């Protein structure tokens, strides 16, 4: 009778496996400990493809040679969110712009480390191979069969248990998947080479291409070879070459010898056939004559090489195979389109469409299977900045970066692979394009657009906003409206931003006198420093967080926001225009007044909350609203 503990354990197992069991029952209908047969004929792809087909051989070599020029690096993950963004960015189409953006993200997310166990393992995967030969085999098997198998061997006991000391690329055409049944689709792998050898599933990293063929027997667990889709193109290519060789050997002779003196018996026919072969078959005998006592005639049948469009079919099959592997046909020395610009773009397309996606697939699988054994925060990545074809647009990117004032000089240096300048702190500052001054030394406040209500209020209360006109008549009419004791006349002009503007009265002095006589006027130059101390405290707290946790962690707020926080922290006097912008900003972002639940323990990571409090926070919003209410009441 099962114990209470056994029943409880079985209940837990039953509940834990419920989802996977339902999924596996729907997908698989085979029993355990059975071999899952691969529907692909990998031997054909290798023998008839790589070994006998010059086009496929060339395509595989082009891809592998390009991939081996890109070095790997080992990194420690510093920022998981930026790392996710980096992986997403590098998983798509690559160009020079994406390359430099990804470099900036990589610098934030990862820190490069040296001389680790992973370095040693990948530099020398096993005693018989270097990294280059290892990655060449891995990619070549993948491109031929759709499957890549890495076998890891390590100690079974001791301090290094679980870590691999040697890695081997297994011949994918010899590998078989052994199923454990519905609950464990892959329990182990079997290789048939000098006998049968079983390998536990956890010691194999199986990197496969997508295979949509679900037949209920598990064949989709194998990857689909690109050559399965291109099998007809490969066969056409092989047959075209074989037919061309026969045509060349026999000078395209296709016909039959016939006797004009009546029938010949079977023995005579065989003798004539043998003699004809000896005299004419092969390129050395082509065009030779045959001597016979009988009168013979020759009847052609079949077509010659030009009639069957042999060359056209051969070239078409080459283009199909190139399309299957995403390799530009120009790289196969195609003389029809091998201009300099075409070759340059073709090499770039090779990396963008083939090499980088292949290496990213390998990178992600190794980070799933291999790197966790050597450290939770470690990851493998490839340095795509060494690709010369992607550096051809560097001039364009440099020009774009020179205009990107929101990047620090050090960020630009790192994106261009010049390294960080650690000696000069100013290289970590943001520079404003107007006069190339560090923003910390820039006294002016960068303008932000006002909302409609605040802008309308200022125009009503501050004459400088609306007493400038584009016509003489408007200025004169305004002078009559503002005139004291009915004495308002004339206009005067100013030049602003290259344009002439018209203002009331003949002189600006008369205009100032008229303003002083108007009740409840408000001086635009008047400033206020009586805002609450709570606003100052909020701004100071944000500044202290940034000093304590660093710019990479406290990332909320813009340059304008940090400038505003510095003003509040120093209790500088703020103009009405500045207060209007404070009111506008806090009104738009009032939803950020509270800390998001996911950042309750680390509020400095909440970008919205940080940005909101840089402008004084909720206490400042209450005060500035009352401030403008008083102005409105004074108007009435």
JORALIN-V404354 format. One record per residue. N is the residue number from 1. PHI is phi in whole degrees, -180 to 180 (NA if undefined). PSI is psi as a letter, one per 30 degrees, with the letter a starting at -180 (NA if undefined). OMEGA is omega in whole degrees, -180 to 180 (* if undefined). Layout:
n=(N;N)
phi=(PHI;PHI)
psi=(PSI;PSI)
omega=(OMEGA;OMEGA)
This chain:
n=(1;2;3;4;5;6;7;8;9;10;11;12;13;14;15;16;17;18;19;20;21;22;23;24;25;26;27;28;29;30;31;32;33;34;35;36;37;38;39;40;41;42;43;44;45;46;47;48;49;50;51;52;53;54;55;56;57;58;59;60;61;62;63;64;65;66;67;68;69;70;71;72;73;74;75;76;77;78;79;80;81;82;83;84;85;86;87;88;89;90;91;92;93;94;95;96;97;98;99;100;101;102;103;104;105;106;107;108;109;110;111;112;113;114;115;116;117;118;119;120;121;122;123;124;125;126;127;128;129;130;131;132;133;134;135;136;137;138;139;140;141;142;143;144;145;146;147;148;149;150;151;152;153;154;155;156;157;158;159;160;161;162;163;164;165;166;167;168;169;170;171;172;173;174;175;176;177;178;179;180;181;182;183;184;185;186;187;188;189;190;191;192;193;194;195;196;197;198;199;200;201;202;203;204;205;206;207;208;209;210;211;212;213;214;215;216;217;218;219;220;221;222;223;224;225;226;227;228;229;230;231;232;233;234;235;236;237;238;239;240;241;242;243;244;245;246;247;248;249;250;251;252;253;254;255;256;257;258;259;260;261;262;263;264;265;266;267;268;269;270;271;272;273;274;275;276;277;278;279;280;281;282;283;284;285;286;287;288;289;290;291;292;293;294;295;296;297;298;299;300;301;302;303;304;305;306;307;308;309;310;311;312;313;314;315;316;317;318;319;320;321;322;323;324;325;326;327;328;329;330;331;332;333;334;335;336;337;338;339;340;341;342;343;344;345;346;347;348;349;350;351;352;353;354;355;356;357;358;359;360;361;362;363;364;365;366;367;368;369;370;371;372;373;374;375;376;377;378;379;380;381;382;383;384;385;386;387;388;389;390;391;392;393;394;395;396;397;398;399;400;401;402;403;404;405;406;407;408;409;410;411;412;413;414;415;416;417;418;419;420;421;422;423;424;425;426;427;428;429;430;431;432;433;434;435;436;437;438;439;440;441;442;443;444;445;446;447;448;449;450;451;452;453;454;455;456;457;458;459;460;461;462;463;464;465;466;467;468;469;470;471;472;473;474;475;476;477;478;479;480;481;482;483;484;485;486;487;488;489;490;491;492;493;494;495;496;497;498;499;500;501;502;503;504;505;506;507;508;509;510;511;512;513;514;515;516;517;518;519;520;521;522;523;524;525;526;527;528;529;530;531;532;533;534;535;536;537;538;539;540;541;542;543;544;545;546;547;548;549;550;551;552;553;554;555;556;557;558;559;560;561;562;563;564;565;566;567;568;569;570;571;572;573;574;575;576;577;578;579;580;581;582;583;584;585;586;587;588;589;590;591;592;593;594;595;596;597;598;599;600;601;602;603;604;605;606;607;608;609;610;611;612;613;614;615;616;617;618;619;620;621;622;623;624;625;626;627;628;629;630;631;632;633;634;635;636)
phi=(NA;-69;-73;-62;-64;-63;-64;-64;-64;-64;-64;-63;-62;-63;-69;-69;-99;-61;-65;-66;-67;-63;-64;-65;-65;-73;-94;-113;-131;-105;-94;-73;56;-118;-81;-92;-79;-84;-73;-79;-100;-64;-60;-64;-64;-80;-74;-82;-96;-67;-82;-119;-110;-64;-67;-66;-57;-66;-63;-63;-65;-61;-67;-68;-66;-68;-69;-73;-82;-99;-79;-94;-138;-110;-127;-109;-77;-101;-138;-66;-65;-66;-66;-64;-64;-63;-64;-64;-68;-84;-89;-99;-69;-102;-144;-63;-67;-63;-58;-74;-64;-66;-64;-64;-64;-64;-64;-75;-87;-128;-124;-74;-123;-130;54;-98;-63;-66;-58;-63;-67;-77;-64;-137;-59;-155;-59;-101;-138;-97;-61;-62;-70;-65;-70;-64;-61;-61;-70;-63;-62;-64;-73;-88;-114;82;-132;-132;-120;-115;-106;-103;-121;-147;-67;-92;-154;97;-67;-98;-63;95;-96;-95;-103;-142;-125;-131;-88;-89;-66;-66;-72;-105;-89;-130;-95;-105;-89;-99;101;-60;-81;-147;-57;-123;-103;-166;-120;-126;-119;-101;-152;54;112;-100;-131;-95;-129;-57;-61;-70;-92;-117;-101;-101;-106;-121;-82;-61;-132;-84;-85;-99;-114;86;-107;91;-66;-70;-70;-91;-78;-91;-71;-58;-76;-68;-70;-104;-62;-67;-66;-65;-64;-60;-64;-64;-67;-63;-67;-63;-65;-62;-63;-64;-60;-67;-67;-111;54;61;-69;-140;-178;-144;-87;-130;-87;-93;-105;107;-71;-116;-78;-66;-65;-64;-64;-68;-63;-65;-65;-64;-66;-67;-62;-64;-89;-122;-72;94;-67;-70;-103;-61;87;-73;-103;-126;-107;-147;-73;-100;-86;-119;-131;-116;-117;-75;-147;85;-124;-84;-61;-70;-67;-88;54;-61;-66;-63;-66;-63;-65;-65;-67;-63;-64;-63;-65;-64;-65;-62;-95;60;-101;-59;-65;-61;-73;-95;60;-73;-74;-72;-145;-105;-73;-60;-65;-63;-66;-63;-69;-66;-65;-64;-64;-58;-70;-67;-100;-124;-67;-64;-59;-65;-68;-66;-64;-65;-57;-65;-72;-66;-70;-81;-100;-102;-64;-59;-72;-115;155;-66;-99;-87;-154;-101;-148;-110;-91;-77;-71;-84;-72;-66;-67;-86;-91;-68;-97;-60;-59;-65;-67;-60;-64;-66;-68;-63;-91;-86;-70;-78;-105;-77;-56;-68;-64;-68;-63;-67;-66;-95;66;-96;84;-84;-87;-86;-83;-110;-64;-65;-72;-101;-94;-91;-113;-86;-60;-59;-139;54;-103;-60;-63;-67;-99;-95;-81;-72;-94;-68;-68;-118;-62;-82;-78;-63;-66;-66;-62;-65;-63;-65;-65;-77;-95;-117;-59;-59;-79;-135;-93;-111;-129;-96;-129;-66;-62;-64;-65;-65;-64;-67;-63;-65;-65;-89;-61;-89;54;76;-96;-141;-153;86;-154;-139;-120;-137;-108;-133;56;82;-119;-88;-118;-112;-128;-65;74;-71;-134;-71;-65;-63;-62;-64;-63;-63;-64;-65;-83;-83;-76;63;-73;-125;-80;-64;-85;-69;-123;-138;-129;-96;-70;-66;-65;-61;-65;-63;-64;-62;-64;-62;-63;-65;-65;-66;-60;-66;-68;-77;-102;92;-65;-69;-94;-92;-113;-76;90;-100;-61;-63;-63;-70;-65;-63;-63;-63;-65;-66;-63;-88;55;-72;-72;-113;-76;-62;-62;-65;-64;-63;-71;-61;-60;-63;-64;-66;-68;-72;-116;-64;-68;-94;-71;-114;-73;-64;-57;-72;-115;-56;-85;-137;-63;-68;-89;-81;-61;-64;-64;-63;-60;-65;-80;-62;-93;108;77;-64;-65;-72;-63;-62;-67;-71;-65;-67;-59;-77;-66;-64;-63;-65;-66;-62;-62;-79)
psi=(k;k;l;e;e;e;e;e;e;e;e;e;e;e;e;f;g;e;e;e;e;e;e;e;e;e;e;k;g;l;l;l;h;l;k;j;k;k;f;k;i;e;e;e;e;e;e;f;d;e;f;f;j;e;e;e;e;e;e;e;e;e;e;e;e;e;e;f;f;j;l;l;l;k;l;k;k;e;j;e;e;e;e;e;e;e;e;e;e;f;f;a;k;k;a;e;e;e;e;e;e;e;e;e;e;e;e;e;e;k;k;k;l;l;h;l;e;e;e;e;e;e;e;i;e;l;f;f;k;l;e;e;e;e;f;e;e;e;e;e;e;e;f;e;f;g;k;k;k;k;k;k;k;l;k;f;l;a;f;g;k;f;k;k;f;k;k;k;k;k;j;f;f;f;k;k;k;k;k;g;a;e;f;i;e;j;f;l;l;k;k;j;j;h;l;k;k;k;k;k;e;f;g;k;j;j;j;l;l;k;j;g;j;j;g;f;g;g;f;f;f;k;l;k;k;f;f;e;f;g;e;e;e;e;e;e;e;e;e;e;e;e;e;e;e;e;e;e;e;g;h;g;k;j;a;k;k;k;k;f;g;a;l;k;l;e;e;e;e;e;e;e;e;e;e;e;e;e;f;f;k;l;f;f;f;k;f;l;l;k;k;k;f;l;k;l;l;k;j;k;l;a;l;a;e;e;e;g;h;e;e;e;e;e;e;e;e;e;e;e;e;e;e;e;g;g;k;k;f;f;f;g;h;j;f;f;h;h;l;e;e;e;e;e;e;e;e;e;e;e;e;e;f;d;e;e;e;e;e;e;e;e;e;e;e;e;f;e;e;e;e;f;f;f;k;e;g;l;l;k;l;k;j;f;f;f;j;e;f;f;f;f;g;e;e;e;e;e;e;e;e;f;f;i;f;f;k;l;e;e;e;e;e;e;f;g;h;f;l;k;j;f;f;j;f;f;f;g;l;k;k;k;f;e;g;h;k;k;f;f;g;j;e;l;k;k;k;k;k;l;l;e;e;e;e;e;e;e;e;e;f;j;e;f;f;g;g;k;l;f;l;e;e;e;e;e;e;e;e;e;e;f;k;k;h;g;i;j;k;a;l;l;l;l;k;k;h;g;l;k;l;k;l;l;l;f;l;f;e;e;e;e;e;e;e;f;f;k;k;g;l;k;k;f;f;k;l;k;g;g;l;l;f;e;e;e;e;e;e;e;e;e;e;e;e;e;e;e;f;l;e;f;e;j;g;l;l;l;e;e;e;e;e;e;e;e;e;e;e;f;h;l;k;k;l;e;e;e;e;e;e;e;e;e;e;e;e;f;g;f;f;g;f;l;k;k;e;f;g;e;f;i;f;f;f;j;e;e;e;e;e;e;f;f;g;f;a;e;e;e;e;e;e;f;e;e;e;f;e;e;e;e;e;e;e;NA)
omega=(-177;179;178;179;179;179;179;179;180;178;179;-180;-179;-180;-177;-175;-172;-177;-178;180;179;179;-177;178;-180;-174;-175;175;-179;-180;-177;177;178;179;174;-176;179;-179;178;175;-174;178;179;-179;-179;-176;-178;180;-173;-174;-174;-176;-176;-179;-180;177;-179;-179;180;180;178;-178;-176;180;177;-178;-177;178;-178;-176;174;176;175;-177;169;-177;179;-177;-174;-179;178;178;177;178;-180;180;179;-178;-177;180;-180;179;-175;168;-175;-179;177;-180;-177;175;-180;178;178;178;-179;179;179;-171;-170;171;-176;177;-174;171;176;176;178;176;-178;-177;-177;177;179;-175;178;-175;-175;-173;168;178;-177;-179;179;-177;177;178;-176;-179;-178;177;180;-178;179;-173;-176;-179;176;-179;175;-179;180;180;180;-179;-179;178;179;-176;-176;178;-178;178;-179;176;180;176;180;171;-178;177;-170;180;-179;-176;176;178;176;-177;173;179;-175;-175;-177;-175;179;180;179;178;178;176;179;-179;-173;-177;179;-179;178;179;178;-175;-177;179;180;169;-178;179;-173;173;-178;178;-176;-172;177;-179;178;180;177;-179;179;176;172;176;177;178;173;-177;174;176;-178;-176;-180;178;178;179;178;-180;179;-178;179;178;-179;179;178;178;180;177;-179;-179;-174;179;178;-178;175;-179;-177;175;180;178;179;-177;179;-177;172;-178;-174;-179;179;180;-180;179;179;180;180;-179;180;178;-178;-175;-170;-174;179;-176;-179;-176;-177;179;180;-178;178;-179;-178;-180;-177;176;-176;173;-177;179;179;167;-175;-177;176;-173;-179;-179;-179;179;-175;-178;180;179;179;-180;179;179;177;180;178;180;177;179;180;-179;180;178;178;-176;180;-177;176;180;176;-172;-179;-174;-177;172;-177;-178;178;180;-180;179;180;179;178;179;178;180;-176;-171;-174;-168;-177;176;179;-180;177;177;178;179;-176;180;176;177;175;-169;-169;-170;179;179;-176;178;-175;-175;-179;175;177;176;180;-178;-178;-180;-179;-178;-176;-177;178;178;-176;179;-176;-179;179;-179;178;179;178;-178;179;178;-177;-177;180;173;177;177;180;177;177;179;-179;179;180;177;174;180;-178;175;-175;-176;-177;-180;-177;179;176;179;175;-178;179;-176;-173;-178;176;175;173;-177;177;-179;-175;-172;-176;177;180;-176;170;180;177;173;-170;-176;-180;180;179;180;-180;179;179;-174;-175;-174;-177;-180;-173;180;174;-172;-180;178;180;-176;-180;180;180;179;178;178;178;-180;-176;-173;178;-177;179;-179;176;-175;170;180;171;-173;172;175;-179;178;177;-179;178;177;-177;178;-176;176;-175;179;178;178;177;178;179;178;179;179;-178;-180;179;-179;173;176;-173;-176;-179;-177;-179;-178;-175;176;-178;176;-171;178;179;177;177;-179;178;180;180;-179;178;179;179;177;-178;178;-175;-172;176;-178;-176;-180;178;-170;178;175;177;176;178;180;179;174;178;179;178;178;-180;-179;179;-178;175;176;-178;179;178;179;179;179;177;178;176;179;-179;-178;-176;178;-179;-172;-177;178;180;-178;180;-178;176;-175;-177;-179;-177;-180;-178;-174;-179;178;179;-174;-179;-180;178;-179;-179;-176;172;-180;176;175;-173;-179;178;179;178;-177;-175;175;178;180;-178;173;178;178;-180;179;178;-180;-178;*)
